[in-house]
Amino acid sequence: MEITKKDVELAAKLSKMRVSEAETALYEEQLKALFKWVDELASVDTENVRLTNVNLSAHMRPDEAVTNPALAQTLRDAFPAQEKNCAKVKKVL
């Protein structure tokens, strides 16, 4: 995938970041290097590689509803701003 200055400018716009010309050039080179590395990784033949020491359950947990209404209320009270019974937090940019 070829990364261009326009791609960097679009990514900056989508993430609501202001980037200077120098930053645009820097990010363009960094993204090119990143995608080059991804292409190198993708070209590796892993067809006959067997996974070892993989425990997927260590990375997952069951999704359980909160069953303690007092705890749920305590957590909600920790956030002064609320909307529709949910904590309202600052936007992450």
C-alpha positions as protocol buffer text, in pm:
chain_id: "A"
residue {
  index: 1
  type: MET
  ca { x: 0 y: 0 z: 0 }
}
residue {
  index: 2
  type: GLU
  ca { x: 144 y: 331 z: -104 }
}
residue {
  index: 3
  type: ILE
  ca { x: 106 y: 609 z: 154 }
}
residue {
  index: 4
  type: THR
  ca { x: 88 y: 965 z: 28 }
}
residue {
  index: 5
  type: LYS
  ca { x: 85 y: 1311 z: 183 }
}
residue {
  index: 6
  type: LYS
  ca { x: -288 y: 1321 z: 113 }
}
residue {
  index: 7
  type: ASP
  ca { x: -339 y: 1002 z: 319 }
}
residue {
  index: 8
  type: VAL
  ca { x: -162 y: 1160 z: 615 }
}
residue {
  index: 9
  type: GLU
  ca { x: -367 y: 1478 z: 582 }
}
residue {
  index: 10
  type: LEU
  ca { x: -690 y: 1274 z: 568 }
}
residue {
  index: 11
  type: ALA
  ca { x: -589 y: 1070 z: 875 }
}
residue {
  index: 12
  type: ALA
  ca { x: -511 y: 1393 z: 1060 }
}
residue {
  index: 13
  type: LYS
  ca { x: -846 y: 1539 z: 962 }
}
residue {
  index: 14
  type: LEU
  ca { x: -1034 y: 1225 z: 1070 }
}
residue {
  index: 15
  type: SER
  ca { x: -855 y: 1225 z: 1405 }
}
residue {
  index: 16
  type: LYS
  ca { x: -910 y: 1601 z: 1441 }
}
residue {
  index: 17
  type: MET
  ca { x: -537 y: 1669 z: 1463 }
}
residue {
  index: 18
  type: ARG
  ca { x: -355 y: 1970 z: 1327 }
}
residue {
  index: 19
  type: VAL
  ca { x: -27 y: 1873 z: 1163 }
}
residue {
  index: 20
  type: SER
  ca { x: 235 y: 2099 z: 1013 }
}
residue {
  index: 21
  type: GLU
  ca { x: 405 y: 2037 z: 679 }
}
residue {
  index: 22
  type: ALA
  ca { x: 710 y: 1898 z: 862 }
}
residue {
  index: 23
  type: GLU
  ca { x: 494 y: 1664 z: 1069 }
}
residue {
  index: 24
  type: THR
  ca { x: 307 y: 1552 z: 759 }
}
residue {
  index: 25
  type: ALA
  ca { x: 634 y: 1456 z: 591 }
}
residue {
  index: 26
  type: LEU
  ca { x: 756 y: 1279 z: 906 }
}
residue {
  index: 27
  type: TYR
  ca { x: 430 y: 1084 z: 952 }
}
residue {
  index: 28
  type: GLU
  ca { x: 427 y: 993 z: 583 }
}
residue {
  index: 29
  type: GLU
  ca { x: 773 y: 835 z: 611 }
}
residue {
  index: 30
  type: GLN
  ca { x: 682 y: 659 z: 936 }
}
residue {
  index: 31
  type: LEU
  ca { x: 362 y: 518 z: 789 }
}
residue {
  index: 32
  type: LYS
  ca { x: 546 y: 403 z: 477 }
}
residue {
  index: 33
  type: ALA
  ca { x: 798 y: 220 z: 697 }
}
residue {
  index: 34
  type: LEU
  ca { x: 518 y: 66 z: 903 }
}
residue {
  index: 35
  type: PHE
  ca { x: 329 y: -63 z: 599 }
}
residue {
  index: 36
  type: LYS
  ca { x: 653 y: -192 z: 446 }
}
residue {
  index: 37
  type: TRP
  ca { x: 714 y: -390 z: 765 }
}
residue {
  index: 38
  type: VAL
  ca { x: 354 y: -523 z: 759 }
}
residue {
  index: 39
  type: ASP
  ca { x: 407 y: -635 z: 398 }
}
residue {
  index: 40
  type: GLU
  ca { x: 727 y: -814 z: 502 }
}
residue {
  index: 41
  type: LEU
  ca { x: 542 y: -992 z: 783 }
}
residue {
  index: 42
  type: ALA
  ca { x: 258 y: -1086 z: 551 }
}
residue {
  index: 43
  type: SER
  ca { x: 500 y: -1242 z: 304 }
}
residue {
  index: 44
  type: VAL
  ca { x: 633 y: -1492 z: 561 }
}
residue {
  index: 45
  type: ASP
  ca { x: 511 y: -1847 z: 497 }
}
residue {
  index: 46
  type: THR
  ca { x: 352 y: -1970 z: 820 }
}
residue {
  index: 47
  type: GLU
  ca { x: 162 y: -2261 z: 664 }
}
residue {
  index: 48
  type: ASN
  ca { x: 349 y: -2532 z: 854 }
}
residue {
  index: 49
  type: VAL
  ca { x: 410 y: -2339 z: 1176 }
}
residue {
  index: 50
  type: ARG
  ca { x: 243 y: -2498 z: 1476 }
}
residue {
  index: 51
  type: LEU
  ca { x: 121 y: -2274 z: 1758 }
}
residue {
  index: 52
  type: THR
  ca { x: 274 y: -2347 z: 2097 }
}
residue {
  index: 53
  type: ASN
  ca { x: 200 y: -2221 z: 2446 }
}
residue {
  index: 54
  type: VAL
  ca { x: -125 y: -2060 z: 2338 }
}
residue {
  index: 55
  type: ASN
  ca { x: -394 y: -2023 z: 2599 }
}
residue {
  index: 56
  type: LEU
  ca { x: -673 y: -1817 z: 2446 }
}
residue {
  index: 57
  type: SER
  ca { x: -882 y: -1840 z: 2761 }
}
residue {
  index: 58
  type: ALA
  ca { x: -622 y: -1627 z: 2938 }
}
residue {
  index: 59
  type: HIS
  ca { x: -726 y: -1333 z: 2718 }
}
residue {
  index: 60
  type: MET
  ca { x: -1100 y: -1371 z: 2749 }
}
residue {
  index: 61
  type: ARG
  ca { x: -1354 y: -1357 z: 3024 }
}
residue {
  index: 62
  type: PRO
  ca { x: -1726 y: -1415 z: 3023 }
}
residue {
  index: 63
  type: ASP
  ca { x: -1939 y: -1105 z: 2989 }
}
residue {
  index: 64
  type: GLU
  ca { x: -2132 y: -1088 z: 3314 }
}
residue {
  index: 65
  type: ALA
  ca { x: -2393 y: -834 z: 3411 }
}
residue {
  index: 66
  type: VAL
  ca { x: -2349 y: -644 z: 3736 }
}
residue {
  index: 67
  type: THR
  ca { x: -2559 y: -825 z: 3992 }
}
residue {
  index: 68
  type: ASN
  ca { x: -2485 y: -595 z: 4285 }
}
residue {
  index: 69
  type: PRO
  ca { x: -2713 y: -290 z: 4254 }
}
residue {
  index: 70
  type: ALA
  ca { x: -2533 y: -108 z: 4538 }
}
residue {
  index: 71
  type: LEU
  ca { x: -2197 y: -146 z: 4362 }
}
residue {
  index: 72
  type: ALA
  ca { x: -2350 y: -34 z: 4033 }
}
residue {
  index: 73
  type: GLN
  ca { x: -2490 y: 278 z: 4204 }
}
residue {
  index: 74
  type: THR
  ca { x: -2154 y: 349 z: 4372 }
}
residue {
  index: 75
  type: LEU
  ca { x: -1979 y: 330 z: 4034 }
}
residue {
  index: 76
  type: ARG
  ca { x: -2239 y: 558 z: 3873 }
}
residue {
  index: 77
  type: ASP
  ca { x: -2206 y: 806 z: 4162 }
}
residue {
  index: 78
  type: ALA
  ca { x: -1832 y: 832 z: 4093 }
}
residue {
  index: 79
  type: PHE
  ca { x: -1919 y: 1015 z: 3769 }
}
residue {
  index: 80
  type: PRO
  ca { x: -2099 y: 1344 z: 3827 }
}
residue {
  index: 81
  type: ALA
  ca { x: -2211 y: 1377 z: 3465 }
}
residue {
  index: 82
  type: GLN
  ca { x: -2458 y: 1111 z: 3354 }
}
residue {
  index: 83
  type: GLU
  ca { x: -2689 y: 1053 z: 3064 }
}
residue {
  index: 84
  type: LYS
  ca { x: -2947 y: 773 z: 3030 }
}
residue {
  index: 85
  type: ASN
  ca { x: -2815 y: 604 z: 3345 }
}
residue {
  index: 86
  type: CYS
  ca { x: -2460 y: 590 z: 3200 }
}
residue {
  index: 87
  type: ALA
  ca { x: -2145 y: 773 z: 3305 }
}
residue {
  index: 88
  type: LYS
  ca { x: -2062 y: 1062 z: 3076 }
}
residue {
  index: 89
  type: VAL
  ca { x: -1689 y: 1108 z: 3013 }
}
residue {
  index: 90
  type: LYS
  ca { x: -1473 y: 1351 z: 2818 }
}
residue {
  index: 91
  type: LYS
  ca { x: -1418 y: 1287 z: 2451 }
}
residue {
  index: 92
  type: VAL
  ca { x: -1088 y: 1113 z: 2378 }
}
residue {
  index: 93
  type: LEU
  ca { x: -902 y: 1269 z: 2086 }
}
